[in-house]
Amino acid sequence: RIQSGDYILSVCGTSGAENMLALLERQSEVEATVAHPFVFTACVPRGGRRLGVELLHIPAGVTLFAGAIEADGAVAANGVDLKLGDRFIEVSGHTTRASMLEVFVSSDAPEFKVSRPPGSGAEAGIA
């Protein structure tokens, strides 16, 4: 059963977002391979440092994604194993893109919940 936050890995044996979307638009019935994400929570005390993670978003999207991780930022200093493309699904209780971004900017110790696609590397979240 597909749940909110699941990752669609393939549709009718085809992968790639554009290819899968094209199949979904053309066909009334499809066979999809779906996987539940790995989800973890981490608190990152800044300790006077920058957070050290580039925050990305899709213009029409509703969430934030992890971009480049700075080696000297608070995320790395606290041993949080963020990976490129990890999805922030909650930050200190906030779930909208705008409110999550505000907390990332203003909090001395943001606590965030991250969703990681299955099979994308270490499934631990903490190094």
N, C-alpha and C positions, 0 to 999 in steps of 0.2 A: 504494500500500500504506500503510495507516494504521500510524503508529509512536507509541510512547509520547511524550506531550507535544504531539502534534498538536492543532490546533484544528478542531473540527467547526463549519463555518460555516452549513450548512443540511442538512436532511433532507427529501427529497422536495420540494424547493423552499421549504420552510418554515424560517424562522429563529426565534431566540428560544429560550432554554434550556428553558422549560416546554413550549412547543409541540413542540420536537424530541423531548423525552423522552416526551411523550404518543404521538407517532408510533412511536417505538422500542418502546414497551410494547405497542402494538396490532398491529403488523405484523411478520411473520416475515422479510420482505425489504424493504429500503429502499435508496434511492439517496442517497448523502451527498456533500456537497462538503466536502473536508478540505484544510487547508493546514498546511505546516510552519511553525513559529515562527521568528522572528528571535531569535537567541541571542547575547548579548554578555557579556563579563566585565569587571569594573572593581574596582580596589582603591581604598579611600577612607581615606586617613590622616586621622584626626580633628583633629590639631593642636590639641588642647585644646577643640575644639567638640563640640556634640551632633551625632549622626549627621544629624539633620534630615530624617528621613523617617518618616511614620506607618506602622507595620507592621500590616497587617490580615490576618485569616484567617477562614475559614468554620469554624464550630464542629466539624463532622464532617470537615473537610478535613485535608490533610497538609502544606500548604505555607503560605507567607507571600506577601502581595501588597503592593505599594507603594500607600500612600494619599497624603495631602497631603505636599508637599515644602516644607520651610522654606527661605526665601531666604537665611538666614544660617547654615545648617547645613553640615556637612562635605561632604555629597553635592553641594550647589550650588557650594560653594567649589572643589571639585575638578573641576567641569565635567561631572559625570556626568548624562546626560540621562535620568533616570528619569521615567516617566510613570505616571499613575494607572492602576492595574490591572496593571502589570508584575508578573510572577510570579518570585519568588526560587526557583531550583531547586537552588542550592548556595551555602553560605556557608563560606568557608575550609575546604573539604573535607567539610562536614557537609550532610546532605540531609534530615534529619527536622525537622519544624517546631520541636520543643522545642530541639534542638541548634543549629539556625540562630539561633533567638531568643537563646539563651545567648551565642553568638559575637557577634551584633550588639551585645549589651549590654556584653560584657566586652572585646572586642578594640579595640586602638588603631588598627588598620588592617585592617578586615574586607575580604576579597576575595570578591565575590559574582558568581554567574552568574545572568543574568536571561533569562527567556523573555518575548517580546513577541508578541502576536497580529499576524498579517500585516495590513498596511493600517491600522495604528493610529497612524501618524505617522512621524516620522523614524526610519529604520531604521539609525541610526548608533550610538546608545548613548552616544557621547561628543560633547559639544557642540563 
